[in-house]
């Protein structure tokens, strides 16, 4: 009952927002607010008869917001609705709206998500668990206990919907019934009376099985489930999107809601984030509809960022050649074919494969290369003039390590782009975090373990395995680069640190400017004996702010790489899509951080000293949550 009179109720729950001349204007649009599948007001739910004629009850299937969205789509198809101007939902409805943005962009022009994150946090799941524990009392034979259980559950929910400030303003410490002199006559505060009132209401109008079903559906909300990760999931969004957080929301804090908008911004989507300023907590989506109306009207009135449809825009044809026909190349070709319509729509590019060079004539090629011209002469292949981009998917990092500076100079002198930055990072989610939510506060230190290969090697070295054997173990697990020296020397970690520095400072750093110590410079005895002091040796990338400068040092799967290569390829022709080449190089040397303690081994004993010596390993302080530091 969203608006208008219904069954003796004169107003709906979004009366101020939906109606003639309002933000959701019923003079202009046909508005549908369907009951959710599993609900107790019309759609099939746990109380409905199953195939044997008995109510479903506990055997009723679990639902997710994605399931509910699928049912809504079937419902609209049954009504012969082919296109939606807007899908909007708050709270659980916002979770369903996220699914509409991801899976329904082909059918909907605008999606508005109000007070809903992209996934449910452990805190929110815990609150729902408390409510379900109360609800489960409803299934006892004792009617009084059952009623009390639902009331307690509703009380937990009501408190999570409001903020401490809002409760203070509404109730303060005023008495509904002052206390007497005994425990029996302990009185009731106004806030307690309010909770009791809403608890009694819920027992009259809401089925306990639906309560269990919907609260669990919210727990199961995670848009990345089955879609790889959050970035991959939101990469499917093509409609215009509005995300609204609530400043005082205790249940779904605005930072968690905003993360979805940040990811969409990073992906170059047409998204807007606004925040409802209110002391009313999560319930602001019901109590502060005037702000929602303002944000919604402004969002719908704004011109789309891509005003020219793809059919009216000239597409640029990009022909590319590939060196190497291995796993990454095969995954890349499949990605290009799968995403061709999307790349045309978003970037105005049509990607065409001109051929592939594979030096191994005996290699059994992936079926994806069946209709592709294959050359076995790489030198002749790279001299061809019929493609715009050459992709090295063999041992390109080895080439960059040996000749990176010279290649960058040649590229600059010849007016071409050398793109490899996203490919090295393989599309880390961490890069998104640095560029969007975290970097706004200013980065003072980066400390990261960036090499899973070196982690594995060091763990085996702790057990007495030599470096050469440890490298073999990591290679057997397919963790290293084709040339494992790129990992062992620390070069790969240094390159990744430059990406983090660039993203956090807006200035580009080069890998050779960073002081680097690899595993090949570490005494294996130090690695094994570090545990005597409760320490472990790791290859760590470290950058620390010092004045206006950052000092930096490093020491001690096919599909993600293919995706990152595609990002770099598109970024060559569409710079807003990729950050490759956007930042100028830093002038001057990058100072290395200083350390107060060093780990050394004398004989069989490990100890810490305050001065550096040959073979010593710097000891990083470990920050505790209370701000103190230990080594």
Helices and strands as residue ranges (DSSP letters): E 18-19, E 24-25, G 57-59, H 65-78, E 84-90, H 92-103, E 108-114, H 122-136, G 137-139, H 143-161, H 164-171, E 175-177, E 188-189, H 190-205, H 208-219, H 230-234, E 240-246, H 254-266, E 271-276, G 281-283, H 284-287, H 289-301, G 310-312, E 316-323, H 327-347, E 349-357, G 367-369, E 374-375, H 378-382, E 389-392, H 396-413, H 421-425, H 429-433, I 434-438, G 439-441, E 445-448, H 452-462, H 467-476, H 485-488, H 491-505, G 511-513, E 515-516, G 519-521, H 524-529, G 530-533, E 540-546, E 549-555, H 558-573, E 598-602, E 605-609, E 617-618, E 622-623, E 629-630
